[in-house]
Amino acid sequence: MQFKDIEGQAIIANRLTQIIDQGRVSHAQLFLGDTTSGSLALAIAYAQYLNCSNRQHFDHGDLKSDSCGQCPSCQKFQQLSHPDLHFFFPNAAIEKLKNASSVSSADYQTDFREFLSKNNQCGSVDQWYQHIGIEKKQAIIRDSDANNLVHALSLSSYEGNYKMVIVWMAEKMHPVMANKILKTLEEPNPKTLIILVAESSERLLSTIISRTQLVRIPSRADIVRFVDDDFPQLYVTWMRQLFKLNMYTLSQWVEAMHVRTREQQKQFLYYAQDALRHCFLRSNAGLPLTMDFGDEKFNSSFPSMITQRNIERLNDAFDQAIYAVERNAYSKMVFMELSFRISKALKKR
């Protein structure tokens, strides 16, 4: 699967390829979005791009980068036969497996690949159940899947590149399964990629969520074309205003955010929250700052403002603001309240 084959998701595709090109690949990621958004297809395209030996970059069009589709690795991905790519998904015992001692995703690999090919890697969970005839059964990702996942990632890569696991409908993981993979999520082997694809984070264990990097996949129905090239400048301007807390200039900034679409507002909040995380890693772990805000002075001085004393309060403030925007709260009030909370937290570092 190439990004060019996924309709309407060029914006998120560009962010994903940029992460890889900049060497910022997180070993455990959560792709959160409904199945019709192409979340599973994006996960597969991301894994294919990661292992592609001849990545392509474009000077025109919406899509900035993509896998080549021609190298040996890409050809295996196109056939869903790459030996270092492993799928886990909801499953249940059926007639032909009724005598099996332990049913798992391993019993359905051929069926799952057929399902992916038939539905262009965007099928729903109901379509999957119909495909294998388990509509009336309780399908889960079970304990045996956890053992297979851990074992798969403990082996050496067949082709010397990344070992990759995609867990589709991760909210269907049995609690035993989820708890068994916690250590693997937290302490993976080198060059390991685990992508959990889910529709609802509310049904995932908090310990799972805390060990993954969240990638929100916008619904196709909600996709709005917009340019986010000004996010760094917006962020720098905002943070500087919060030190002085000049109400006139802050009100102007809030008004500028208010006129943007809700999808733009959400994406900016995700960007700003991620920026805080990068600054915290820079100031508290001594890691290099991998986000460039386009302002050398700000790059060097601002990370020290994010400390162990305020990072949790800042994250909570952003989580509540994102929640409010998603539920159509009045955006002027949301951004103004968030500004006050950030200003207070920064001054108590």
Secondary structure as the mmCIF struct_conf table of DSSP 4:
data_model
#
loop_
_struct_conf.conf_type_id
_struct_conf.id
_struct_conf.beg_label_comp_id
_struct_conf.beg_label_asym_id
_struct_conf.beg_label_seq_id
_struct_conf.end_label_comp_id
_struct_conf.end_label_asym_id
_struct_conf.end_label_seq_id
HELX_RH_3T_P HELX_RH_3T_P1 PHE A 3 ASP A 5
BEND BEND1 ILE A 6 ILE A 6
TURN_TY1_P TURN_TY1_P1 GLU A 7 GLY A 8
HELX_RH_AL_P HELX_RH_AL_P1 ALA A 10 ASP A 21
TURN_TY1_P TURN_TY1_P2 GLN A 22 GLY A 23
BEND BEND2 HIS A 27 HIS A 27
STRN STRN1 ALA A 28 LEU A 32
BEND BEND3 GLY A 33 GLY A 33
HELX_RH_3T_P HELX_RH_3T_P2 THR A 35 SER A 37
TURN_TY1_P TURN_TY1_P3 GLY A 38 GLY A 38
HELX_RH_AL_P HELX_RH_AL_P2 SER A 39 ASN A 51
BEND BEND4 SER A 53 ASN A 54
STRN STRN2 GLN A 56 HIS A 57
BEND BEND5 ASP A 59 ASP A 62
STRN STRN3 SER A 65 ASP A 66
BEND BEND6 GLY A 69 GLY A 69
BEND BEND7 CYS A 71 CYS A 71
HELX_RH_AL_P HELX_RH_AL_P3 PRO A 72 GLN A 78
TURN_TY1_P TURN_TY1_P4 GLN A 79 LEU A 80
TURN_TY1_P TURN_TY1_P5 PRO A 83 ASP A 84
STRN STRN4 LEU A 85 PHE A 88
STRN STRN5 ASN A 91 ASN A 91
HELX_RH_3T_P HELX_RH_3T_P3 GLU A 95 LEU A 97
TURN_TY1_P TURN_TY1_P6 LYS A 98 ASN A 99
BEND BEND8 SER A 101 SER A 102
HELX_RH_3T_P HELX_RH_3T_P4 SER A 105 TYR A 108
HELX_RH_AL_P HELX_RH_AL_P4 GLN A 109 LYS A 118
TURN_TY1_P TURN_TY1_P7 ASN A 119 GLN A 121
HELX_RH_AL_P HELX_RH_AL_P5 VAL A 125 ILE A 132
TURN_TY1_P TURN_TY1_P8 GLY A 133 GLY A 133
TURN_TY1_P TURN_TY1_P9 GLU A 135 LYS A 136
BEND BEND9 LYS A 137 LYS A 137
STRN STRN6 ILE A 140 ILE A 141
HELX_RH_AL_P HELX_RH_AL_P6 ASP A 143 SER A 154
BEND BEND10 LEU A 155 LEU A 155
HELX_LH_PP_P HELX_LH_PP_P1 SER A 156 SER A 157
BEND BEND11 TYR A 158 ASN A 161
STRN STRN7 LYS A 163 TRP A 168
TURN_TY1_P TURN_TY1_P10 MET A 169 MET A 169
HELX_RH_3T_P HELX_RH_3T_P5 ALA A 170 LYS A 172
STRN STRN8 MET A 173 MET A 173
HELX_RH_AL_P HELX_RH_AL_P7 PRO A 175 LYS A 180
TURN_TY1_P TURN_TY1_P11 ILE A 181 ILE A 181
HELX_RH_AL_P HELX_RH_AL_P8 LEU A 182 GLU A 186
BEND BEND12 GLU A 187 GLU A 187
HELX_LH_PP_P HELX_LH_PP_P2 PRO A 188 ASN A 189
BEND BEND13 PRO A 190 LYS A 191
STRN STRN9 THR A 192 ALA A 198
BEND BEND14 GLU A 199 GLU A 199
BEND BEND15 SER A 201 SER A 201
TURN_TY1_P TURN_TY1_P12 GLU A 202 ARG A 203
BEND BEND16 LEU A 204 LEU A 204
HELX_RH_AL_P HELX_RH_AL_P9 SER A 206 ILE A 209
TURN_TY1_P TURN_TY1_P13 SER A 210 ARG A 211
BEND BEND17 THR A 212 THR A 212
STRN STRN10 GLN A 213 ARG A 216
HELX_RH_3T_P HELX_RH_3T_P6 ARG A 220 ASP A 222
TURN_TY1_P TURN_TY1_P14 ASP A 229 ASP A 230
HELX_RH_AL_P HELX_RH_AL_P10 PHE A 231 LYS A 244
TURN_TY1_P TURN_TY1_P15 LEU A 245 LEU A 245
HELX_RH_AL_P HELX_RH_AL_P11 MET A 247 HIS A 258
TURN_TY1_P TURN_TY1_P16 VAL A 259 VAL A 259
BEND BEND18 ARG A 260 ARG A 260
HELX_RH_AL_P HELX_RH_AL_P12 ARG A 262 ALA A 285
BEND BEND19 GLY A 294 GLY A 294
HELX_RH_AL_P HELX_RH_AL_P13 GLU A 296 SER A 301
HELX_RH_3T_P HELX_RH_3T_P7 PHE A 302 MET A 305
TURN_TY1_P TURN_TY1_P17 GLN A 308 ASN A 310
HELX_RH_AL_P HELX_RH_AL_P14 ILE A 311 GLU A 326
TURN_TY1_P TURN_TY1_P18 ARG A 327 ASN A 328
HELX_RH_AL_P HELX_RH_AL_P15 SER A 331 LEU A 346
TURN_TY1_P TURN_TY1_P19 LYS A 347 LYS A 348
#
